[in-house]
Amino acid sequence: MTDADTVILAQGDIGSPWLNIGIFGLFVAVTLVIVLRASRNTKTAADYYAAGRAFSGPQNGVAISGDYLSAASFLGIAGAIAVNGYDGFLYSIGFLVAWLVALLLVAELLRNTGRYTMADVLSFRMKQKPVRTAAAISTLVVSFFYLLAQMAGAGGLIALLLGIESGAGQALVIAIVGALMIVYVLIGGMRGTTWVQIIKAALLISGAAVMTVWVLSMYGMNLSSLLGAAVDAAGTEDVLNPGMAYGASALTRIDFLSLSLALVLGTAGLPHILMRFYTVPTSKEARRSVQWAIWLIGLFYLFTLVLGYGAGAIVGPERIQDAPGGVNSAAPLLAAELGGPLLLGFIAAVAFATILAVVAGLTITASASFAHDIYANVIKGGAADDKAAEVRVARITAVVIGVVSILGGIVANGQNIAFLVALAFAVAASANLPTILYSLFWRRFNTTGALWSMYGGLAITITLIVFSPAVSGSDSAMFPSADFDLFPLSNPGIVSIPISFFLGWLGTVLSKSPADPAKYSEMEVRSLTGLGAEKATEH
């Protein structure tokens, strides 16, 4: 830690560590009781993967908002706005606009066509084994990137709240978060995870609302006065204008455009979001889910505007950047300034809940993809004689994913989590979205096109990320001492997404294997009307 960090900790801005832990412990205890109760009804594959399709549209909409409003939304975006002003708020705009794509193009259609996972849709009219394998691999990669962001958020938050200086101490905390995540998934399945998401979303949105009103009340409920105070604290009006973070050169502007494409198009390809649509009984409820999610998410991102500029005005950009956890500490530091240790303890618990709930959703999605797609449909050839074995494999996979995500989170600790999530969105937009759209809307699309699009998009995106400034070549990179940043953009979306669409088209037109027009017609009718979808989900 720097001397500035020591001063911040000595001044008591982190509040009472034991109070923070106590409030978080209370949340864990309550949610574990709920998960245990939910586990009584988790007996079949449909229960474990899709919560028995027993949730209503509003319930699932709240759960979706809980899944979507991750640590990046609460910690990363608030910090980005506090430090970079307008450019930081563009994260919020990108995340919100992305839901329009999900609503208009994929939500209801996917729910009508599939059963449990994204691969159910992508393999509907293709060769089952190769397409399911590719979709499962893509799901695991996207989930891993997203898990990195959440685990990094856990480490940074603990560094701030408990004053843990050592990397070993932060690594231990990340391991504890991972262990709790595994417990939630093993015991409660999708039903328990969904209730955790609902509770967490209610806490997060209500906590953000209280802080928003509190901040505005300090400036006479006048947003202009708040923005003026943020300008005074930053010492420049640049915080109100575009370009503070991405306007330095043509390259940084292109980088921002690339980031925006990834955010807007990535949501419709995020497996853990798509899987949520299978927890409702009808296509009408799927539509209601997205409508509720859009309103709640939109409201929350308006709150982030006030929270970010409020943190900039009240705490100050320099103090935020110098604090343990860096920009991710803006919201907790603001809570400490507003309401002292008690509000900080509540916000800390909300942030912990955010991380726990999202990693649980990601883990069950990844484990379901491996068990349902790889084990049941590739290794077992679609044999449905032992659903108990499939669920058992899903639980074993959840443990493995939990261990891997803990190790990855330790490596990624200290990175800006909003940026890490943006990388996950880039992978989802490149590897998944082209194949989803082609499968739903292009009659000629075939297995070769699907494989070229998924594997090609995955390989290109990961390669560009590895050789980008996000990984090496700068002080803010994941490996600052290394220097192999051959690709100039931090987010590869502007290159990888068009290439993935092109590969899907090219693989299709070059393939000699014709598409099955009858299966496409069946898929089209089911996706648009829901006819046959309920019957498919009973199997």
Secondary structure as GFF3:
##gff-version 3
##sequence-region A 1 539
A	DSSP	alpha_helix	3	10	.	.	.	ID=ss1
A	DSSP	alpha_helix	17	39	.	.	.	ID=ss2
A	DSSP	alpha_helix	45	50	.	.	.	ID=ss3
A	DSSP	three_ten_helix	51	53	.	.	.	ID=ss4
A	DSSP	alpha_helix	57	68	.	.	.	ID=ss5
A	DSSP	alpha_helix	71	71	.	.	.	ID=ss6
A	DSSP	pi_helix	72	76	.	.	.	ID=ss7
A	DSSP	alpha_helix	77	84	.	.	.	ID=ss8
A	DSSP	alpha_helix	86	101	.	.	.	ID=ss9
A	DSSP	pi_helix	102	106	.	.	.	ID=ss10
A	DSSP	alpha_helix	107	113	.	.	.	ID=ss11
A	DSSP	alpha_helix	118	122	.	.	.	ID=ss12
A	DSSP	alpha_helix	128	162	.	.	.	ID=ss13
A	DSSP	alpha_helix	167	217	.	.	.	ID=ss14
A	DSSP	alpha_helix	223	234	.	.	.	ID=ss15
A	DSSP	three_ten_helix	237	240	.	.	.	ID=ss16
A	DSSP	alpha_helix	250	266	.	.	.	ID=ss17
A	DSSP	three_ten_helix	267	269	.	.	.	ID=ss18
A	DSSP	alpha_helix	271	274	.	.	.	ID=ss19
A	DSSP	three_ten_helix	275	279	.	.	.	ID=ss20
A	DSSP	alpha_helix	283	314	.	.	.	ID=ss21
A	DSSP	alpha_helix	317	322	.	.	.	ID=ss22
A	DSSP	three_ten_helix	326	329	.	.	.	ID=ss23
A	DSSP	alpha_helix	330	368	.	.	.	ID=ss24
A	DSSP	pi_helix	369	379	.	.	.	ID=ss25
A	DSSP	alpha_helix	387	412	.	.	.	ID=ss26
A	DSSP	alpha_helix	417	431	.	.	.	ID=ss27
A	DSSP	alpha_helix	433	441	.	.	.	ID=ss28
A	DSSP	alpha_helix	447	466	.	.	.	ID=ss29
A	DSSP	alpha_helix	493	510	.	.	.	ID=ss30
A	DSSP	alpha_helix	517	529	.	.	.	ID=ss31
A	DSSP	alpha_helix	533	537	.	.	.	ID=ss32
###
